[in-house]
Amino acid sequence: MNHSFFVRTDTKKVVQETYWSKPISLGMPFKTTLESLFKQDDKDRFNTIFSNALDHETEVFCAHIPIIEEQEQLCFFIVSAKKFVYVLALDYLADLPSSIQESHNQVIFAMIKQFAVLRGEQLMHASEEVYNHFEEIQKLNNDLVNTQRQLQRANRKLEQLNLELNNRLVKDVLTGLVSRYQYHSEMQTVIQENPQAQGLFVFIDIDNFKQVNDNYGHAIGDQYLVGFSARLASLSCTGVSIAMRIAGDEFGLYLHGMEAADEAVVQHFYQTFTSHVTEDPIHTDAGDLPICCSLGMAVYNKDTTNLFELIEFADFAMYQAKRSGKNSYCVFDKKTYEAEKNED
C-alpha cells in the first residue's frame, strides 16, 4: 500500500503543502494542487466536498475519488480548522471487511479531526507567540530610539558644558588672564614652537593687597586686581608673552623666545614693568590706590626645563624679594635654593 498521503492546504488557495506523504506512484509527476490529481468530473466531486469542509469547520467529510494517473480509487478524508484544510488520502479501505469499515472510518474521522484541532491550536499559539515577540521587539526598538535621542541631547549638552568649562579654564573669570588651570598648557604650546630658546618666568605678588581688602572691601579689591591685570596683559615685551593669574593676588608672566635671558634682559624687563604697571596708582571707586609688587624670576632652558620646577623656582625667588623689603625683584639662584632646602 504505497498510495497514502497527508497534505495541508490553504482555505483560499487549494495549494498543496505536504507534511507527510508517500509517493502515489514512483512514476507519478509532482502535483502542485490537489485538483490536478483528478479528471474533470472527479475534480468537481472533490471541489464539492472541499467546499463543504470549508463551510463546516472541524467536521470531517469523506469521499471515494479515483486519481488520474492510475485510476486507483482513494478515500479522501477532509476537515477544515483555523484557516487550513487537512486532507488524508488512503487506498486500502476498499480491501477491508465491510464489518469493520464503519468503525475504521470513525477512528479515522476522530483522528484527523483531533489532529486538525490540535494543529490549529498550535498554529494559533505560534501566531500569538510571534505577535507577542513582535510587540516586544517594537517596544525595545522604541526604547532604543528614545535612548538614542536622549543620548544625543545629553551629548549636545555635554559639548556645550565642555565648551563653557574650557573657556572658564583658559580664562580667569575676574581678570580675563590665563587661569591657573591652563597656564602650564599655554606655556608648553609656546615652548614647542621654539624649544631651543630661553624663556623668563616672572612670579608676581602684589604687596600689601590684604590691606586694600581690609580697608575698602572686596569689591574695591576686585577692581584693584582687574586694573592691575589689564596693565599686566598690555605690557609690551620682546617675544611671546603669557599673562596669568595664579591665585588671589599672585600673578605670573612668561616671556619666551630669547637667545639668552641674562642680567641685562632681566633689568630691562623690570624697568618696563615698573614704568607700565606700578608707577601710577590704580583707579578704583574708592579713589586712586598705589601699587607695588615683589617679583621672582627663573629662566627656562637655563635653570630648568621642567615647567613645574620653573614656577617653583620663580616663586622661591619672589619670597626672597619680599624678605629683602618688598617692591623689588630677585633672580633665582640654585645654590641659595638648595641651601635653604637642606636647612628644611
Residue pairs with C-beta under 8 A, 6 or more apart in sequence:
1 91
1 92
2 22
2 23
2 24
2 25
3 22
3 24
3 25
3 67
3 72
3 74
3 89
3 90
3 91
4 22
4 88
4 89
4 90
4 91
4 92
5 18
5 20
5 21
5 22
5 24
5 89
6 18
6 19
6 20
6 21
6 86
6 87
6 88
6 89
7 16
7 17
7 18
7 19
7 21
7 34
7 86
7 87
8 17
8 18
8 19
8 84
8 85
8 86
8 87
8 119
9 15
9 16
9 17
9 34
9 84
9 85
9 87
10 17
10 83
10 84
10 85
11 54
11 80
11 83
11 84
11 85
14 33
14 34
14 35
14 50
15 32
15 33
16 31
16 32
16 33
16 34
24 37
24 67
24 69
24 70
24 72
25 69
25 70
27 69
28 69
28 70
31 37
34 46
34 50
34 87
35 43
35 46
35 47
36 68
37 46
37 67
37 68
38 45
38 46
38 65
38 66
38 67
38 68
39 66
39 68
42 65
42 66
42 68
45 63
45 65
46 63
46 65
46 76
49 61
49 62
49 63
49 76
49 78
50 78
50 85
52 61
53 59
53 61
53 78
53 79
53 80
53 85
54 80
54 85
56 80
57 80
57 81
58 79
58 80
58 81
58 113
58 116
58 117
59 79
59 113
60 77
60 78
60 79
60 108
60 109
60 112
60 113
61 77
61 78
61 79
62 75
62 76
62 77
62 78
62 105
62 109
63 75
63 76
63 78
64 73
64 74
64 75
64 76
64 93
64 94
65 73
65 74
65 76
66 72
66 73
66 74
67 73
67 74
72 91
73 91
73 94
74 89
74 90
74 91
75 89
75 90
75 91
75 93
75 94
76 87
76 88
76 89
77 87
77 88
77 89
77 90
77 108
77 109
77 112
78 85
78 86
78 87
79 85
79 86
79 112
79 113
79 116
80 86
80 116
81 116
81 117
81 119
81 120
82 116
82 119
82 120
82 121
82 123
82 124
84 116
84 119
84 120
84 123
86 112
86 115
86 116
86 119
88 108
88 112
90 108
93 101
93 104
93 105
96 104
168 179
169 179
169 181
169 182
170 178
170 179
170 182
170 186
171 177
171 178
171 179
172 178
172 179
172 180
172 229
172 244
172 245
173 179
174 222
174 225
174 226
174 229
174 245
175 225
175 226
175 229
175 245
176 229
176 233
177 229
177 232
177 233
177 243
177 244
177 245
177 251
178 186
178 242
178 243
178 244
178 245
179 244
179 245
180 244
180 245
180 246
180 247
183 242
183 244
183 246
183 252
183 254
184 307
184 308
186 242
186 244
187 199
187 242
187 254
187 256
187 307
188 307
190 199
190 240
190 242
190 254
190 256
191 199
191 256
191 300
193 240
194 256
194 257
196 301
197 239
197 256
197 257
197 258
197 259
197 301
198 256
198 258
198 259
198 260
198 261
198 299
198 300
198 301
198 302
199 254
199 255
199 256
199 257
199 258
199 261
199 299
199 300
199 301
200 254
200 255
200 256
200 258
200 261
200 265
200 266
200 269
200 297
200 298
200 299
200 300
201 252
201 253
201 254
201 255
201 297
201 298
201 299
201 300
201 310
201 311
201 313
201 314
202 252
202 253
202 254
202 255
202 269
202 273
202 295
202 296
202 297
202 314
203 246
203 250
203 252
203 295
203 296
203 297
203 298
203 311
203 314
203 315
203 317
203 318
204 232
204 250
204 251
204 252
204 253
204 293
204 294
204 295
204 318
205 249
205 250
205 251
205 293
205 294
205 295
205 318
205 322
206 225
206 228
206 249
206 250
206 251
206 291
206 292
206 293
207 292
207 293
207 294
207 322
207 326
207 327
208 292
208 326
209 221
209 224
209 225
209 248
209 249
210 249
212 220
212 221
212 224
212 289
213 220
213 221
216 284
216 286
216 289
219 285
220 284
220 285
220 286
220 289
223 282
223 284
223 285
224 282
224 284
224 289
224 291
225 249
227 282
227 283
227 284
228 251
228 277
228 282
228 291
229 243
229 245
229 251
231 276
231 277
231 282
232 243
232 251
232 253
232 277
233 243
234 276
235 241
235 243
235 253
235 272
235 273
235 276
235 277
236 272
236 276
237 253
237 255
237 269
237 272
238 255
238 257
238 258
239 255
239 256
239 257
239 258
240 255
240 256
240 257
241 253
241 254
241 255
241 256
242 252
242 253
242 254
242 256
243 251
243 252
243 253
244 251
244 252
244 253
244 254
245 251
245 252
246 252
246 311
252 311
252 314
255 261
255 269
256 300
258 265
261 299
261 302
263 331
266 297
266 329
266 331
270 295
270 329
273 293
273 295
277 291
277 293
278 291
278 292
278 293
278 327
281 288
281 289
281 290
281 291
282 288
282 289
282 290
282 291
292 326
292 327
293 327
294 318
294 319
294 321
294 322
294 326
294 327
294 328
294 329
295 318
295 321
295 328
295 329
295 330
296 313
296 314
296 315
296 316
296 317
296 318
296 319
296 320
296 321
296 329
296 330
296 331
296 332
297 314
297 317
297 329
297 330
297 331
297 332
298 304
298 310
298 311
298 313
298 314
298 317
298 331
298 332
299 332
300 307
300 310
303 309
303 310
303 313
303 332
303 334
304 310
304 313
313 332
313 334
313 337
314 332
316 332
316 337
316 340
317 330
317 331
317 332
317 333
318 330
320 330
320 336
321 328
321 329
321 330
324 330
